[in-house]
Amino acid sequence: MNAPASSTQGAAATRGRIVSLNLARAQPLRAGSRTVLSGIAKRPAAGRVPVHALGLDGDEQADPTVHGGLAKAVYAYPHEHYPLWRTMRAQARVSLWDEEAVPGLMGENLTLTGLLEADAWIGDVLRFADCALAISEPRYPCFKFEAVMGFKQAAKMMVASGTCGFYLAVREPGSLAVGDEYRLEPGSREVSIDQLFRARTTARR
């Protein structure tokens, strides 16, 4: 399965906006035969949200060894991928939670337009009016992701399609809100999110 084609036309022209800003506190999540704590069940937030070095006010990670910390303070996901996931959920006959196949479902803090994994490079900076976030690494799916998505092949589908989204480090604290626009400031351009994700997931397989 191929990822959707890139929608950007080069770093100098890359701009986009926040479609949804999503937060969650850690709470019990049923995953197969066990119940674990997770902050993956994000829900849209209203108004401006303060952003600090460890992420967004009101957001929480249950396992900081995997999510969160300075390098993975904020998780962003391209809004352009949502039609693909709705199709995959329909093919997997996931009938429950259909009304929740909306921004935040992937566990992302920021649902963004304008930037796909092939055009997101490690070290690039998303410059907002009141905040700056640096692209740091891909997201790798786990059993919690499959529990939220409602079908067991969800992690494999993310790996096959390369629709992983990306973590962001807070370069300049400030605040964010739905509708905020950003422009992409290129970094060293040594490796993209897409390249790193595919290299690491291939090595793991």
Salt bridges, closest charged atoms under 4 A:
ASP57 OD1 - HIS52 NE2 3.10
ASP59 OD1 - LYS42 NZ 2.62
GLU100 OE1 - ARG43 NH2 3.47
GLU117 OE1 - HIS81 NE2 2.85
ASP124 OD2 - ARG189 NH2 2.77
GLU172 OE1 - ARG127 NH1 2.88
ASP180 OD2 - ARG48 NH2 2.81
GLU185 OE2 - ARG127 NE 3.16
GLU185 OE2 - ARG183 NH2 2.95
ASP194 OD1 - ARG198 NE 2.89
